Amino acid sequence: MKILALEASTTSAKSMLFDTETQESVVETRRFEVDGPDTSVRNAESIYSQLMALGREAAVGQEVGLIALSGTWHGLTVRDAQLAEISPVQEWSYAGAQDLCAGLREDEEFTEWFYRRTGCMVNAIYPAFKLMLLRRTGVDISGVWRWIRAATRSRA
């Protein structure tokens, strides 16, 4: 069987076509073309299109039995129920919430609670703080918060 693995990493699209019979693999990498001055904020449709184009090229003439998808780090994009963009992709390196996090770190009780709960420090790289920033700038993410609250209650 041939397995096509696709990854959208921070800077590039990657593909690997792996043959389970021969153990051979072919790996390709293509740097993303990014519009705009801030490469840590991306258009999701563009990233998707570039990744799929690389995947189609890797699989041309092959009978692929399985496709595996992967992403890296903790990027964030918010979508509505029809998958329309509410926010662009904010890569892990997007530091737009750094001032918000600096203020939150002044609250030692919150900082300790967040660390005990997640194992993470209060830092702009994490999606929770990107979401807080979106909400504070007027983006309606109420559906996202309902989902997060429901997920954290079920695991508490």
C-alpha positions in Angstrom: 0.0 0.0 0.0 1.1 3.6 -0.7 0.7 6.1 2.0 0.7 9.9 1.3 1.6 12.0 4.3 1.1 15.7 4.0 2.3 18.3 6.5 1.6 22.0 6.8 4.6 23.3 8.8 5.5 26.8 9.9 7.2 27.7 6.6 6.5 25.0 4.1 4.3 22.2 2.7 5.8 18.7 2.9 4.8 15.5 1.3 6.0 11.9 1.7 4.9 9.0 -0.4 5.7 5.8 1.4 5.4 2.3 -0.1 4.7 -0.2 2.7 5.8 -3.1 0.4 9.2 -1.8 -0.6 9.8 0.5 2.4 10.8 3.2 -0.1 9.8 6.8 0.4 9.9 10.0 -1.6 9.9 13.3 0.3 9.2 16.8 -1.2 9.2 20.1 0.5 8.0 23.4 -0.9 8.2 26.8 0.9 4.8 28.5 1.3 4.2 31.6 -0.7 2.8 34.0 1.8 1.1 37.3 1.1 1.5 40.3 3.4 4.2 41.6 5.7 3.7 39.3 8.7 4.6 35.7 7.8 3.2 34.5 11.1 -0.4 35.4 9.9 -1.5 33.4 6.9 -4.5 32.8 4.6 -5.8 29.3 5.3 -7.2 28.8 1.8 -3.8 29.6 0.3 -1.9 27.2 2.7 -4.5 24.5 2.0 -4.2 25.0 -1.8 -0.4 24.9 -1.7 -0.4 21.7 0.4 -2.9 20.0 -1.8 -1.0 20.9 -4.9 2.1 19.3 -3.5 0.1 16.2 -2.5 -1.4 15.9 -6.0 2.1 16.2 -7.5 3.5 13.5 -5.1 0.6 11.1 -5.9 0.4 11.5 -9.6 0.3 8.1 -11.3 0.2 6.3 -7.9 -2.6 4.3 -6.2 -2.7 5.9 -2.7 -4.4 3.7 -0.1 -4.1 6.1 2.8 -3.6 9.8 3.4 -2.2 11.2 6.7 -2.4 14.9 7.5 -0.2 16.8 10.0 0.4 20.3 11.2 3.0 21.7 13.5 3.0 23.6 16.8 -0.1 25.4 17.9 -1.4 27.6 15.1 -5.0 28.9 15.2 -7.7 29.7 12.7 -11.3 30.3 13.7 -14.0 29.2 11.3 -17.8 29.4 11.4 -20.1 26.4 11.0 -19.8 26.5 7.2 -16.0 26.7 7.6 -15.8 30.3 6.4 -12.9 32.2 7.8 -13.5 34.2 11.0 -9.7 34.7 11.6 -6.7 34.0 9.4 -4.2 31.3 10.4 -2.1 32.7 13.3 1.0 30.6 13.4 2.6 29.6 16.8 5.1 32.5 16.3 2.4 35.2 16.0 3.0 37.4 19.0 0.0 39.7 18.7 -1.2 38.7 22.3 2.1 39.5 24.0 0.8 42.6 25.7 -2.3 40.8 26.8 -0.1 38.0 28.3 2.2 40.4 30.0 -0.9 41.8 31.8 -2.1 38.3 32.7 1.3 37.3 34.1 0.9 40.0 36.7 -1.9 37.9 38.2 0.2 35.2 40.0 -2.9 33.2 40.9 -4.0 33.0 37.3 -0.5 32.2 36.0 -0.1 29.4 38.5 -3.6 28.0 37.8 -3.0 28.1 34.0 0.4 26.3 34.4 -1.1 23.6 36.7 -4.0 23.1 34.4 -2.1 23.0 31.1 1.6 22.6 31.8 2.1 25.8 29.7 3.3 29.3 30.7 1.2 32.4 29.9 2.6 33.2 26.5 1.3 34.6 23.3 2.3 31.5 21.3 -0.6 29.5 22.7 -4.1 29.4 21.1 -5.9 30.3 24.3 -4.3 33.8 24.3 -4.8 34.3 20.6 -8.5 33.6 21.2 -8.6 36.0 24.1 -7.1 38.7 21.9 -9.6 38.0 19.1 -12.4 38.4 21.6 -11.0 41.6 23.1 -10.7 43.1 19.6 -14.4 42.4 18.9 -14.3 39.2 16.9 -17.3 37.0 17.8 -15.8 33.7 19.0 -18.7 32.8 21.3 -19.2 29.4 19.7 -15.5 28.6 20.2 -15.7 29.5 23.9 -18.8 27.3 24.4 -16.9 24.4 22.8 -13.8 25.0 25.0 -15.8 25.2 28.2 -17.7 22.0 27.3 -14.4 20.2 26.6 -12.7 21.3 29.7 -15.6 20.4 31.9 -15.8 16.9 30.5 -12.1 16.4 31.3 -12.0 18.0 34.7 
